[in-house]
Amino acid sequence: GLSGPAPHVTVRFGGAVDLECEVEERPESPVLWVLPSQARLAAGSEASQRRIILVITFRYGVFENGTLYLNNVSPHEEGVYTCYAENLLGKDEVKVRVRVTNGASPPRIQDKGSNTARVLYGETATLGCIASGDPVPTITWWSPSNRVIQPGQEKYHVMSNGSLVVQDAQSLDEGNYTCKASSSAGQDHKVTRLEVSTPFHVAGGVGGAADIIKVTAVEGQSKMVDCAPFGIPAPHVLWILPGHVVLPAPYHSDGLTVHPNGTLEMRSLKTSDSGQLVCFARKEGGEVRMVFSLDVRKAARMTPATGPMAESVPLTPGSTVSLNCSFDTLTLPQLTWILPDGTLRFWFYQNSLVLSVFCFFMSMTSMFLIKLCYSQTLPERPFHRGGEGG
């Protein structure tokens, strides 16, 4: 058998090339080459044992080991070269096609379709610019601000294959980077967009968690619910309300507003607005979701079981009396007792809503008022003083 060169060989105009052809079996047999012109060359023909003489004197020749040497090639030498060998065991041949180039090829950049590179904030980005050509092209990079990037800068590093390394990627590093491969044979360029993704979270939530957050509101009033994403660039925010109503940020209507930071504002609420609110903070490469359970309650009112709206409480001078004032529907954040002259000492028990009045004085006027400072309706309950025996 024969072992020969690759089936396709490219050589520059005016250059030289060796086409090897070796007999692998015994007994060895002489090697014969057939040129594209159909001329035949055997080992030792037109050649000397000294290669230096062959290089200087001859255009081609075959060495004793079967190698065909082509020197100062031109397009006339293009074509298929066939190596033959024959012995008692049979005959074999190897073919190789030789292509002659004009001696220069313009630069060509690989993977020009890959024009977007994405990297996490603070990580290292590599922008490819691998080019081929003859002569070997020179690679030059331009930043998004259209400035030439110097290889020795701390921020950037140009690799031996022409790729650009951007270290510690920040939001300010985003933009279009241009690489140019140039040589005496021409030039080529490629634009790569760098996108820096910032890790983000949503206020009140933890990276993608969907725990239900309870939100309480009062009928007729307004309520704001935060879903404000942090980070640069800010994610896109969407709200999904009961009834599959989808609101983007920003959004505004008579009763609803989604602020640019993602906060939802609801006005003039009704009990029928109760339900599940879902906030999505979306950006390329990830999504954060928050789920809220909205409970819209009616305005506070007095417990019917506590008696008539105006109560008469008998008092004895010098004694202590407790005035009970209970409300249902809501937990009260603030309760105000209005006393006759504002000078009496009293204790206010926040949990039981009981006013204890000590050291009763006959100078007191005939009525107390209790005011619930929570809703717009401000319900009141009066208490009439009743003297001993009165």
TORKOL-4160 file (C-alpha; in steps of 0.2 Angstrom, whole numbers, padded with zeros to 4 digits, m for minus):
390
<pt num="1" X="0000" Y="0000" Z="0000"/>
<pt num="2" X="0004" Y="0018" Z="m0002"/>
<pt num="3" X="0004" Y="0032" Z="0011"/>
<pt num="4" X="0002" Y="0049" Z="0003"/>
<pt num="5" X="m0002" Y="0068" Z="0006"/>
<pt num="6" X="m0019" Y="0075" Z="0010"/>
<pt num="7" X="m0031" Y="0074" Z="m0005"/>
<pt num="8" X="m0031" Y="0093" Z="m0007"/>
<pt num="9" X="m0016" Y="0104" Z="m0006"/>
<pt num="10" X="m0015" Y="0123" Z="m0008"/>
<pt num="11" X="0001" Y="0132" Z="m0012"/>
<pt num="12" X="0005" Y="0150" Z="m0015"/>
<pt num="13" X="0010" Y="0156" Z="m0032"/>
<pt num="14" X="0029" Y="0155" Z="m0034"/>
<pt num="15" X="0030" Y="0144" Z="m0019"/>
<pt num="16" X="0036" Y="0126" Z="m0016"/>
<pt num="17" X="0027" Y="0110" Z="m0010"/>
<pt num="18" X="0032" Y="0092" Z="m0006"/>
<pt num="19" X="0020" Y="0078" Z="m0011"/>
<pt num="20" X="0025" Y="0063" Z="m0001"/>
<pt num="21" X="0022" Y="0045" Z="m0007"/>
<pt num="22" X="0029" Y="0031" Z="0002"/>
<pt num="23" X="0028" Y="0012" Z="m0001"/>
<pt num="24" X="0022" Y="0003" Z="0015"/>
<pt num="25" X="0024" Y="m0015" Z="0010"/>
<pt num="26" X="0039" Y="m0026" Z="0006"/>
<pt num="27" X="0047" Y="m0029" Z="m0006"/>
<pt num="28" X="0047" Y="m0010" Z="m0010"/>
<pt num="29" X="0044" Y="m0004" Z="m0028"/>
<pt num="30" X="0049" Y="0011" Z="m0037"/>
<pt num="31" X="0037" Y="0026" Z="m0036"/>
<pt num="32" X="0030" Y="0034" Z="m0052"/>
<pt num="33" X="0021" Y="0051" Z="m0052"/>
<pt num="34" X="0009" Y="0056" Z="m0066"/>
<pt num="35" X="0008" Y="0075" Z="m0068"/>
<pt num="36" X="m0008" Y="0084" Z="m0073"/>
<pt num="37" X="0000" Y="0086" Z="m0090"/>
<pt num="38" X="0001" Y="0067" Z="m0090"/>
<pt num="39" X="0020" Y="0068" Z="m0090"/>
<pt num="40" X="0028" Y="0054" Z="m0079"/>
<pt num="41" X="0042" Y="0056" Z="m0066"/>
<pt num="42" X="0051" Y="0042" Z="m0058"/>
<pt num="43" X="0062" Y="0043" Z="m0042"/>
<pt num="44" X="0079" Y="0051" Z="m0046"/>
<pt num="45" X="0073" Y="0059" Z="m0063"/>
<pt num="46" X="0078" Y="0077" Z="m0066"/>
<pt num="47" X="0085" Y="0077" Z="m0048"/>
<pt num="48" X="0101" Y="0075" Z="m0038"/>
<pt num="49" X="0104" Y="0067" Z="m0022"/>
<pt num="50" X="0107" Y="0084" Z="m0015"/>
<pt num="51" X="0091" Y="0093" Z="m0012"/>
<pt num="52" X="0099" Y="0110" Z="m0013"/>
<pt num="53" X="0104" Y="0107" Z="m0031"/>
<pt num="54" X="0086" Y="0102" Z="m0035"/>
<pt num="55" X="0079" Y="0118" Z="m0027"/>
<pt num="56" X="0090" Y="0129" Z="m0037"/>
<pt num="57" X="0090" Y="0120" Z="m0054"/>
<pt num="58" X="0073" Y="0111" Z="m0057"/>
<pt num="59" X="0055" Y="0116" Z="m0056"/>
<pt num="60" X="0050" Y="0098" Z="m0050"/>
<pt num="61" X="0058" Y="0081" Z="m0046"/>
<pt num="62" X="0055" Y="0065" Z="m0037"/>
<pt num="63" X="0067" Y="0060" Z="m0023"/>
<pt num="64" X="0073" Y="0042" Z="m0019"/>
<pt num="65" X="0059" Y="0041" Z="m0005"/>
<pt num="66" X="0046" Y="0044" Z="m0018"/>
<pt num="67" X="0042" Y="0062" Z="m0013"/>
<pt num="68" X="0037" Y="0074" Z="m0027"/>
<pt num="69" X="0044" Y="0091" Z="m0026"/>
<pt num="70" X="0036" Y="0106" Z="m0035"/>
<pt num="71" X="0046" Y="0122" Z="m0035"/>
<pt num="72" X="0041" Y="0140" Z="m0041"/>
<pt num="73" X="0023" Y="0134" Z="m0044"/>
<pt num="74" X="0011" Y="0143" Z="m0056"/>
<pt num="75" X="m0007" Y="0140" Z="m0061"/>
<pt num="76" X="0000" Y="0129" Z="m0074"/>
<pt num="77" X="0004" Y="0116" Z="m0060"/>
<pt num="78" X="m0013" Y="0115" Z="m0054"/>
<pt num="79" X="m0022" Y="0099" Z="m0056"/>
<pt num="80" X="m0022" Y="0081" Z="m0050"/>
<pt num="81" X="m0006" Y="0072" Z="m0046"/>
<pt num="82" X="m0006" Y="0053" Z="m0046"/>
<pt num="83" X="0007" Y="0042" Z="m0037"/>
<pt num="84" X="0009" Y="0024" Z="m0043"/>
<pt num="85" X="0018" Y="0009" Z="m0035"/>
<pt num="86" X="0018" Y="m0009" Z="m0041"/>
<pt num="87" X="0026" Y="m0025" Z="m0035"/>
<pt num="88" X="0023" Y="m0044" Z="m0034"/>
<pt num="89" X="0008" Y="m0041" Z="m0023"/>
<pt num="90" X="0000" Y="m0029" Z="m0034"/>
<pt num="91" X="m0002" Y="m0011" Z="m0038"/>
<pt num="92" X="m0009" Y="0004" Z="m0029"/>
<pt num="93" X="m0011" Y="0023" Z="m0032"/>
<pt num="94" X="m0014" Y="0039" Z="m0022"/>
<pt num="95" X="m0021" Y="0055" Z="m0030"/>
<pt num="96" X="m0019" Y="0073" Z="m0023"/>
<pt num="97" X="m0026" Y="0089" Z="m0031"/>
<pt num="98" X="m0015" Y="0104" Z="m0030"/>
<pt num="99" X="m0022" Y="0122" Z="m0030"/>
<pt num="100" X="m0012" Y="0137" Z="m0033"/>
<pt num="101" X="m0017" Y="0154" Z="m0025"/>
<pt num="102" X="m0012" Y="0171" Z="m0031"/>
<pt num="103" X="m0001" Y="0174" Z="m0016"/>
<pt num="104" X="m0013" Y="0185" Z="m0006"/>
<pt num="105" X="m0031" Y="0182" Z="0001"/>
<pt num="106" X="m0041" Y="0196" Z="0010"/>
<pt num="107" X="m0045" Y="0194" Z="0028"/>
<pt num="108" X="m0061" Y="0185" Z="0033"/>
<pt num="109" X="m0068" Y="0185" Z="0050"/>
<pt num="110" X="m0076" Y="0169" Z="0057"/>
<pt num="111" X="m0094" Y="0168" Z="0065"/>
<pt num="112" X="m0099" Y="0185" Z="0059"/>
<pt num="113" X="m0117" Y="0180" Z="0063"/>
<pt num="114" X="m0114" Y="0179" Z="0082"/>
<pt num="115" X="m0117" Y="0198" Z="0085"/>
<pt num="116" X="m0123" Y="0198" Z="0103"/>
<pt num="117" X="m0113" Y="0193" Z="0119"/>
<pt num="118" X="m0122" Y="0193" Z="0136"/>
<pt num="119" X="m0113" Y="0193" Z="0152"/>
<pt num="120" X="m0118" Y="0195" Z="0171"/>
<pt num="121" X="m0113" Y="0211" Z="0180"/>
<pt num="122" X="m0095" Y="0210" Z="0186"/>
<pt num="123" X="m0091" Y="0195" Z="0176"/>
<pt num="124" X="m0078" Y="0194" Z="0161"/>
<pt num="125" X="m0085" Y="0194" Z="0143"/>
<pt num="126" X="m0075" Y="0188" Z="0128"/>
<pt num="127" X="m0080" Y="0195" Z="0111"/>
<pt num="128" X="m0073" Y="0184" Z="0096"/>
<pt num="129" X="m0064" Y="0191" Z="0081"/>
<pt num="130" X="m0054" Y="0176" Z="0074"/>
<pt num="131" X="m0049" Y="0181" Z="0056"/>
<pt num="132" X="m0039" Y="0172" Z="0042"/>
<pt num="133" X="m0030" Y="0179" Z="0027"/>
<pt num="134" X="m0014" Y="0180" Z="0018"/>
<pt num="135" X="m0004" Y="0189" Z="0024"/>
<pt num="136" X="m0010" Y="0187" Z="0042"/>
<pt num="137" X="m0022" Y="0202" Z="0046"/>
<pt num="138" X="m0020" Y="0214" Z="0060"/>
<pt num="139" X="m0034" Y="0215" Z="0072"/>
<pt num="140" X="m0040" Y="0232" Z="0079"/>
<pt num="141" X="m0055" Y="0235" Z="0091"/>
<pt num="142" X="m0066" Y="0250" Z="0094"/>
<pt num="143" X="m0076" Y="0253" Z="0110"/>
<pt num="144" X="m0095" Y="0259" Z="0110"/>
<pt num="145" X="m0088" Y="0277" Z="0111"/>
<pt num="146" X="m0079" Y="0274" Z="0094"/>
<pt num="147" X="m0062" Y="0274" Z="0102"/>
<pt num="148" X="m0048" Y="0262" Z="0098"/>
<pt num="149" X="m0045" Y="0250" Z="0112"/>
<pt num="150" X="m0027" Y="0248" Z="0117"/>
<pt num="151" X="m0021" Y="0230" Z="0121"/>
<pt num="152" X="m0012" Y="0236" Z="0137"/>
<pt num="153" X="m0027" Y="0244" Z="0146"/>
<pt num="154" X="m0032" Y="0237" Z="0162"/>
<pt num="155" X="m0051" Y="0235" Z="0157"/>
<pt num="156" X="m0047" Y="0226" Z="0140"/>
<pt num="157" X="m0036" Y="0212" Z="0134"/>
<pt num="158" X="m0034" Y="0207" Z="0116"/>
<pt num="159" X="m0030" Y="0189" Z="0114"/>
<pt num="160" X="m0017" Y="0181" Z="0102"/>
<pt num="161" X="m0032" Y="0175" Z="0091"/>
<pt num="162" X="m0039" Y="0193" Z="0090"/>
<pt num="163" X="m0053" Y="0191" Z="0103"/>
<pt num="164" X="m0057" Y="0205" Z="0115"/>
<pt num="165" X="m0058" Y="0201" Z="0134"/>
<pt num="166" X="m0069" Y="0214" Z="0144"/>
<pt num="167" X="m0065" Y="0212" Z="0162"/>
<pt num="168" X="m0077" Y="0216" Z="0177"/>
<pt num="169" X="m0092" Y="0220" Z="0165"/>
<pt num="170" X="m0102" Y="0235" Z="0171"/>
<pt num="171" X="m0118" Y="0243" Z="0164"/>
<pt num="172" X="m0107" Y="0257" Z="0156"/>
<pt num="173" X="m0098" Y="0244" Z="0146"/>
<pt num="174" X="m0114" Y="0239" Z="0136"/>
<pt num="175" X="m0114" Y="0244" Z="0118"/>
<pt num="176" X="m0107" Y="0239" Z="0101"/>
<pt num="177" X="m0089" Y="0234" Z="0099"/>
<pt num="178" X="m0081" Y="0234" Z="0082"/>
<pt num="179" X="m0067" Y="0223" Z="0077"/>
<pt num="180" X="m0057" Y="0226" Z="0060"/>
<pt num="181" X="m0046" Y="0213" Z="0052"/>
<pt num="182" X="m0034" Y="0222" Z="0039"/>
<pt num="183" X="m0020" Y="0218" Z="0028"/>
<pt num="184" X="m0012" Y="0223" Z="0012"/>
<pt num="185" X="m0025" Y="0211" Z="0003"/>
<pt num="186" X="m0040" Y="0220" Z="0011"/>
<pt num="187" X="m0050" Y="0221" Z="0027"/>
<pt num="188" X="m0065" Y="0214" Z="0035"/>
<pt num="189" X="m0075" Y="0220" Z="0051"/>
<pt num="190" X="m0088" Y="0213" Z="0063"/>
<pt num="191" X="m0099" Y="0222" Z="0076"/>
<pt num="192" X="m0103" Y="0213" Z="0092"/>
<pt num="193" X="m0116" Y="0220" Z="0105"/>
<pt num="194" X="m0112" Y="0218" Z="0123"/>
<pt num="195" X="m0126" Y="0216" Z="0135"/>
<pt num="196" X="m0123" Y="0216" Z="0154"/>
<pt num="197" X="m0137" Y="0208" Z="0164"/>
<pt num="198" X="m0138" Y="0214" Z="0182"/>
<pt num="199" X="m0144" Y="0202" Z="0196"/>
<pt num="200" X="m0160" Y="0210" Z="0203"/>
<pt num="201" X="m0174" Y="0207" Z="0216"/>
<pt num="202" X="m0191" Y="0213" Z="0220"/>
<pt num="203" X="m0194" Y="0223" Z="0236"/>
<pt num="204" X="m0202" Y="0211" Z="0249"/>
<pt num="205" X="m0197" Y="0196" Z="0239"/>
<pt num="206" X="m0182" Y="0185" Z="0237"/>
<pt num="207" X="m0176" Y="0180" Z="0219"/>
<pt num="208" X="m0191" Y="0171" Z="0211"/>
<pt num="209" X="m0200" Y="0166" Z="0227"/>
<pt num="210" X="m0219" Y="0167" Z="0226"/>
<pt num="211" X="m0224" Y="0167" Z="0245"/>
<pt num="212" X="m0242" Y="0175" Z="0247"/>
<pt num="213" X="m0241" Y="0192" Z="0255"/>
<pt num="214" X="m0257" Y="0198" Z="0264"/>
<pt num="215" X="m0263" Y="0216" Z="0261"/>
<pt num="216" X="m0278" Y="0224" Z="0270"/>
<pt num="217" X="m0287" Y="0239" Z="0263"/>
<pt num="218" X="m0302" Y="0249" Z="0268"/>
<pt num="219" X="m0317" Y="0251" Z="0257"/>
<pt num="220" X="m0318" Y="0268" Z="0248"/>
<pt num="221" X="m0300" Y="0272" Z="0252"/>
<pt num="222" X="m0283" Y="0270" Z="0242"/>
<pt num="223" X="m0270" Y="0257" Z="0244"/>
<pt num="224" X="m0252" Y="0256" Z="0237"/>
<pt num="225" X="m0243" Y="0239" Z="0235"/>
<pt num="226" X="m0224" Y="0239" Z="0231"/>
<pt num="227" X="m0216" Y="0228" Z="0218"/>
<pt num="228" X="m0201" Y="0239" Z="0214"/>
<pt num="229" X="m0187" Y="0230" Z="0206"/>
<pt num="230" X="m0169" Y="0236" Z="0209"/>
<pt num="231" X="m0154" Y="0235" Z="0198"/>
<pt num="232" X="m0148" Y="0242" Z="0182"/>
<pt num="233" X="m0156" Y="0240" Z="0169"/>
<pt num="234" X="m0173" Y="0239" Z="0178"/>
<pt num="235" X="m0184" Y="0224" Z="0173"/>
<pt num="236" X="m0201" Y="0226" Z="0165"/>
<pt num="237" X="m0215" Y="0225" Z="0178"/>
<pt num="238" X="m0232" Y="0218" Z="0175"/>
<pt num="239" X="m0247" Y="0217" Z="0187"/>
<pt num="240" X="m0261" Y="0204" Z="0185"/>
<pt num="241" X="m0276" Y="0208" Z="0194"/>
<pt num="242" X="m0292" Y="0198" Z="0198"/>
<pt num="243" X="m0302" Y="0195" Z="0182"/>
<pt num="244" X="m0285" Y="0192" Z="0173"/>
<pt num="245" X="m0283" Y="0211" Z="0170"/>
<pt num="246" X="m0265" Y="0214" Z="0165"/>
<pt num="247" X="m0257" Y="0231" Z="0168"/>
<pt num="248" X="m0239" Y="0236" Z="0162"/>
<pt num="249" X="m0228" Y="0249" Z="0170"/>
<pt num="250" X="m0231" Y="0263" Z="0169"/>
<pt num="251" X="m0250" Y="0263" Z="0168"/>
<pt num="252" X="m0263" Y="0276" Z="0173"/>
<pt num="253" X="m0282" Y="0276" Z="0173"/>
<pt num="254" X="m0296" Y="0283" Z="0185"/>
<pt num="255" X="m0294" Y="0270" Z="0198"/>
<pt num="256" X="m0277" Y="0262" Z="0195"/>
<pt num="257" X="m0260" Y="0268" Z="0193"/>
<pt num="258" X="m0244" Y="0257" Z="0190"/>
<pt num="259" X="m0229" Y="0269" Z="0194"/>
<pt num="260" X="m0213" Y="0267" Z="0184"/>
<pt num="261" X="m0204" Y="0259" Z="0198"/>
<pt num="262" X="m0218" Y="0245" Z="0198"/>
<pt num="263" X="m0228" Y="0251" Z="0213"/>
<pt num="264" X="m0247" Y="0248" Z="0211"/>
<pt num="265" X="m0259" Y="0261" Z="0217"/>
<pt num="266" X="m0278" Y="0257" Z="0219"/>
<pt num="267" X="m0290" Y="0271" Z="0223"/>
<pt num="268" X="m0308" Y="0270" Z="0229"/>
<pt num="269" X="m0307" Y="0252" Z="0233"/>
<pt num="270" X="m0323" Y="0241" Z="0234"/>
<pt num="271" X="m0325" Y="0224" Z="0243"/>
<pt num="272" X="m0327" Y="0216" Z="0226"/>
<pt num="273" X="m0309" Y="0221" Z="0222"/>
<pt num="274" X="m0303" Y="0208" Z="0235"/>
<pt num="275" X="m0293" Y="0194" Z="0227"/>
<pt num="276" X="m0275" Y="0189" Z="0222"/>
<pt num="277" X="m0263" Y="0202" Z="0214"/>
<pt num="278" X="m0248" Y="0195" Z="0205"/>
<pt num="279" X="m0232" Y="0206" Z="0201"/>
<pt num="280" X="m0220" Y="0200" Z="0188"/>
<pt num="281" X="m0203" Y="0208" Z="0186"/>
<pt num="282" X="m0196" Y="0202" Z="0170"/>
<pt num="283" X="m0179" Y="0204" Z="0161"/>
<pt num="284" X="m0169" Y="0193" Z="0149"/>
<pt num="285" X="m0163" Y="0178" Z="0158"/>
<pt num="286" X="m0174" Y="0178" Z="0173"/>
<pt num="287" X="m0191" Y="0183" Z="0181"/>
<pt num="288" X="m0196" Y="0187" Z="0199"/>
<pt num="289" X="m0214" Y="0185" Z="0205"/>
<pt num="290" X="m0223" Y="0191" Z="0220"/>
<pt num="291" X="m0241" Y="0186" Z="0225"/>
<pt num="292" X="m0252" Y="0197" Z="0236"/>
<pt num="293" X="m0269" Y="0193" Z="0244"/>
<pt num="294" X="m0279" Y="0208" Z="0244"/>
<pt num="295" X="m0293" Y="0209" Z="0257"/>
<pt num="296" X="m0304" Y="0225" Z="0256"/>
<pt num="297" X="m0315" Y="0227" Z="0271"/>
<pt num="298" X="m0329" Y="0238" Z="0275"/>
<pt num="299" X="m0327" Y="0254" Z="0285"/>
<pt num="300" X="m0327" Y="0251" Z="0304"/>
<pt num="301" X="m0343" Y="0251" Z="0313"/>
<pt num="302" X="m0349" Y="0248" Z="0331"/>
<pt num="303" X="m0353" Y="0231" Z="0337"/>
<pt num="304" X="m0372" Y="0230" Z="0338"/>
<pt num="305" X="m0372" Y="0220" Z="0353"/>
<pt num="306" X="m0364" Y="0234" Z="0363"/>
<pt num="307" X="m0381" Y="0243" Z="0365"/>
<pt num="308" X="m0388" Y="0259" Z="0359"/>
<pt num="309" X="m0378" Y="0272" Z="0351"/>
<pt num="310" X="m0380" Y="0284" Z="0366"/>
<pt num="311" X="m0377" Y="0275" Z="0383"/>
<pt num="312" X="m0381" Y="0282" Z="0400"/>
<pt num="313" X="m0369" Y="0277" Z="0414"/>
<pt num="314" X="m0373" Y="0280" Z="0432"/>
<pt num="315" X="m0358" Y="0287" Z="0442"/>
<pt num="316" X="m0354" Y="0289" Z="0460"/>
<pt num="317" X="m0343" Y="0304" Z="0466"/>
<pt num="318" X="m0325" Y="0297" Z="0470"/>
<pt num="319" X="m0328" Y="0280" Z="0461"/>
<pt num="320" X="m0320" Y="0272" Z="0446"/>
<pt num="321" X="m0330" Y="0268" Z="0431"/>
<pt num="322" X="m0325" Y="0259" Z="0414"/>
<pt num="323" X="m0333" Y="0265" Z="0398"/>
<pt num="324" X="m0332" Y="0251" Z="0385"/>
<pt num="325" X="m0332" Y="0255" Z="0367"/>
<pt num="326" X="m0330" Y="0240" Z="0355"/>
<pt num="327" X="m0329" Y="0240" Z="0336"/>
<pt num="328" X="m0329" Y="0226" Z="0324"/>
<pt num="329" X="m0323" Y="0223" Z="0306"/>
<pt num="330" X="m0305" Y="0230" Z="0308"/>
<pt num="331" X="m0291" Y="0231" Z="0320"/>
<pt num="332" X="m0290" Y="0249" Z="0326"/>
<pt num="333" X="m0274" Y="0258" Z="0324"/>
<pt num="334" X="m0279" Y="0274" Z="0334"/>
<pt num="335" X="m0294" Y="0277" Z="0346"/>
<pt num="336" X="m0298" Y="0294" Z="0353"/>
<pt num="337" X="m0308" Y="0298" Z="0369"/>
<pt num="338" X="m0315" Y="0316" Z="0370"/>
<pt num="339" X="m0317" Y="0321" Z="0388"/>
<pt num="340" X="m0328" Y="0335" Z="0394"/>
<pt num="341" X="m0315" Y="0347" Z="0399"/>
<pt num="342" X="m0299" Y="0338" Z="0394"/>
<pt num="343" X="m0292" Y="0339" Z="0412"/>
<pt num="344" X="m0296" Y="0322" Z="0419"/>
<pt num="345" X="m0284" Y="0309" Z="0422"/>
<pt num="346" X="m0288" Y="0292" Z="0413"/>
<pt num="347" X="m0281" Y="0276" Z="0407"/>
<pt num="348" X="m0283" Y="0269" Z="0390"/>
<pt num="349" X="m0281" Y="0250" Z="0387"/>
<pt num="350" X="m0278" Y="0248" Z="0369"/>
<pt num="351" X="m0283" Y="0230" Z="0367"/>
<pt num="352" X="m0299" Y="0231" Z="0377"/>
<pt num="353" X="m0304" Y="0249" Z="0371"/>
<pt num="354" X="m0309" Y="0253" Z="0389"/>
<pt num="355" X="m0308" Y="0270" Z="0397"/>
<pt num="356" X="m0306" Y="0270" Z="0415"/>
<pt num="357" X="m0310" Y="0287" Z="0423"/>
<pt num="358" X="m0304" Y="0290" Z="0441"/>
<pt num="359" X="m0309" Y="0303" Z="0453"/>
<pt num="360" X="m0325" Y="0308" Z="0446"/>
<pt num="361" X="m0329" Y="0327" Z="0448"/>
<pt num="362" X="m0346" Y="0334" Z="0448"/>
<pt num="363" X="m0340" Y="0348" Z="0436"/>
<pt num="364" X="m0339" Y="0336" Z="0422"/>
<pt num="365" X="m0351" Y="0340" Z="0407"/>
<pt num="366" X="m0364" Y="0327" Z="0403"/>
<pt num="367" X="m0356" Y="0318" Z="0388"/>
<pt num="368" X="m0340" Y="0309" Z="0382"/>
<pt num="369" X="m0337" Y="0305" Z="0364"/>
<pt num="370" X="m0326" Y="0291" Z="0357"/>
<pt num="371" X="m0319" Y="0294" Z="0340"/>
<pt num="372" X="m0312" Y="0280" Z="0329"/>
<pt num="373" X="m0298" Y="0288" Z="0319"/>
<pt num="374" X="m0297" Y="0275" Z="0304"/>
<pt num="375" X="m0310" Y="0278" Z="0291"/>
<pt num="376" X="m0317" Y="0293" Z="0283"/>
<pt num="377" X="m0334" Y="0290" Z="0291"/>
<pt num="378" X="m0326" Y="0292" Z="0309"/>
<pt num="379" X="m0340" Y="0283" Z="0319"/>
<pt num="380" X="m0344" Y="0290" Z="0336"/>
<pt num="381" X="m0352" Y="0284" Z="0352"/>
<pt num="382" X="m0358" Y="0296" Z="0365"/>
<pt num="383" X="m0359" Y="0292" Z="0384"/>
<pt num="384" X="m0370" Y="0302" Z="0395"/>
<pt num="385" X="m0365" Y="0305" Z="0413"/>
<pt num="386" X="m0379" Y="0300" Z="0425"/>
<pt num="387" X="m0377" Y="0307" Z="0443"/>
<pt num="388" X="m0381" Y="0296" Z="0458"/>
<pt num="389" X="m0399" Y="0293" Z="0458"/>
<pt num="390" X="m0401" Y="0302" Z="0442"/>
